[in-house]
């Protein structure tokens, strides 16, 4: 199994775990909002309405996680020289080299794959947007949090 396949498998595991937890919470909220003690005792008692809002928001989270899983299934893992979705990129910032995986899901996650730390970044972040279309050995700058940071692309795979 390739490094990219292992990354994709780990991201899928994370999303499936999050989905299972979200479904459990959703079931708890659904049963909670229909309990007898949730009935309004006065016109100002909004417990059941609030529980309904929470349940609705949780159901949206479940749908969002399902959508992210489907996006992950469609993610290309081809080898490439130009950075795109599904690329593994080694970036040098000053004297540090970090490995990144460009994804549309699970941005901010840090995985350990084959003994190496891989930072998952979203293609929608400033760094992710700046990387798209670049190649190995190119230098670029990106402003993150008001700070301008210089990077050099060490490798793309």
Legacy VTK file of the C-alpha trace (Angstrom):
# vtk DataFile Version 3.0
C-alpha trace
ASCII
DATASET POLYDATA
POINTS 157 float
0.000 0.000 0.000
1.392 3.409 -0.980
2.005 6.305 1.385
-0.948 8.178 -0.123
-3.211 5.148 0.282
-2.200 4.943 3.951
-2.936 8.661 4.425
-6.326 8.299 2.767
-7.082 5.223 4.879
-6.198 7.099 8.087
-8.307 10.117 7.105
-11.208 7.777 6.383
-10.772 6.164 9.808
-10.848 9.604 11.473
-13.997 10.640 9.591
-15.750 7.333 10.265
-14.912 7.621 13.970
-16.241 11.200 14.049
-19.373 10.062 12.208
-20.025 7.235 14.694
-19.686 9.647 17.603
-21.935 12.208 15.895
-24.595 9.541 15.276
-24.486 8.461 18.930
-24.871 12.057 20.078
-27.695 12.547 17.562
-29.575 9.536 18.942
-29.136 10.842 22.488
-30.426 14.274 21.494
-33.414 12.779 19.658
-34.420 10.735 22.703
-33.716 13.649 25.032
-36.011 16.080 23.210
-38.974 13.682 23.411
-38.689 12.843 27.119
-41.726 13.649 29.269
-39.833 16.121 31.452
-38.998 18.178 28.348
-42.602 19.281 27.903
-43.059 22.996 28.403
-44.299 23.934 31.831
-45.027 27.511 30.779
-44.959 29.596 27.632
-41.409 30.676 28.548
-40.096 27.125 28.910
-38.106 26.439 25.731
-36.204 23.287 26.706
-37.785 21.104 24.030
-37.312 23.785 21.352
-33.650 24.147 22.304
-33.196 20.375 22.272
-34.736 20.369 18.782
-32.218 22.990 17.623
-29.353 20.903 19.003
-30.713 17.786 17.331
-31.082 19.595 14.013
-27.527 20.933 14.196
-26.222 17.466 15.026
-28.052 15.994 12.030
-26.389 18.631 9.822
-23.006 17.626 11.259
-23.742 13.988 10.408
-24.576 14.933 6.814
-21.420 17.050 6.604
-19.275 14.103 7.741
-20.953 11.807 5.202
-20.213 14.374 2.500
-16.577 14.596 3.598
-16.292 10.795 3.369
-17.633 10.878 -0.187
-15.152 13.655 -1.098
-12.343 11.567 0.345
-13.395 8.562 -1.739
-13.152 10.709 -4.894
-9.759 12.241 -4.032
-7.158 11.529 -6.721
-3.889 10.016 -5.544
-1.884 10.169 -8.775
1.801 11.021 -8.766
2.352 14.525 -9.997
5.024 17.151 -10.393
2.608 20.053 -9.997
0.927 20.456 -6.598
-2.777 19.658 -6.524
-5.373 17.948 -4.358
-3.875 14.712 -3.018
-0.255 15.874 -3.235
2.340 15.164 -0.588
4.599 18.200 -0.329
7.763 18.772 1.663
8.169 22.449 2.527
11.210 24.144 3.977
10.571 27.133 6.213
13.806 28.686 7.457
15.689 25.583 8.678
12.727 23.250 9.195
11.260 20.821 6.678
7.697 19.583 7.179
5.613 17.187 5.145
2.089 18.215 4.136
-0.811 16.436 2.452
-3.283 18.608 0.530
-6.851 17.577 1.190
-10.368 18.922 1.142
-11.144 17.163 4.460
-9.546 16.850 7.911
-7.424 19.987 7.604
-5.383 20.528 10.740
-4.901 16.830 11.412
-1.413 15.502 12.020
-0.886 11.891 11.001
2.016 9.532 11.542
2.427 7.443 8.408
5.348 5.058 8.008
6.989 6.707 11.020
6.786 10.205 9.525
4.616 13.145 10.637
2.312 14.430 7.920
0.344 17.631 8.382
-2.994 17.648 6.562
-3.843 21.054 5.152
-6.996 22.120 3.412
-6.785 23.416 -0.117
-8.959 26.293 1.124
-6.404 27.658 3.614
-4.012 30.449 2.621
-1.105 27.978 2.471
-3.147 25.380 0.587
-4.365 27.934 -1.968
-0.846 29.242 -2.527
0.586 25.757 -3.105
-1.811 24.748 -5.896
0.004 24.654 -9.238
3.533 25.093 -7.853
6.411 22.631 -8.419
9.437 21.346 -6.520
12.255 23.841 -5.915
9.955 26.852 -6.250
9.997 29.523 -3.559
6.884 31.377 -2.449
5.551 33.575 0.324
2.235 33.423 2.081
0.663 35.672 4.690
-0.758 33.717 7.600
-2.118 35.492 10.643
-0.592 38.789 9.569
2.897 37.296 9.220
4.613 36.828 5.878
6.350 33.453 5.741
8.762 32.271 3.055
8.797 28.641 1.935
10.748 26.522 -0.505
9.142 23.410 -1.977
11.575 20.537 -1.438
9.553 17.784 -3.143
6.148 16.959 -4.555
4.717 13.475 -4.820
LINES 1 158
157 0 1 2 3 4 5 6 7 8 9 10 11 12 13 14 15 16 17 18 19 20 21 22 23 24 25 26 27 28 29 30 31 32 33 34 35 36 37 38 39 40 41 42 43 44 45 46 47 48 49 50 51 52 53 54 55 56 57 58 59 60 61 62 63 64 65 66 67 68 69 70 71 72 73 74 75 76 77 78 79 80 81 82 83 84 85 86 87 88 89 90 91 92 93 94 95 96 97 98 99 100 101 102 103 104 105 106 107 108 109 110 111 112 113 114 115 116 117 118 119 120 121 122 123 124 125 126 127 128 129 130 131 132 133 134 135 136 137 138 139 140 141 142 143 144 145 146 147 148 149 150 151 152 153 154 155 156
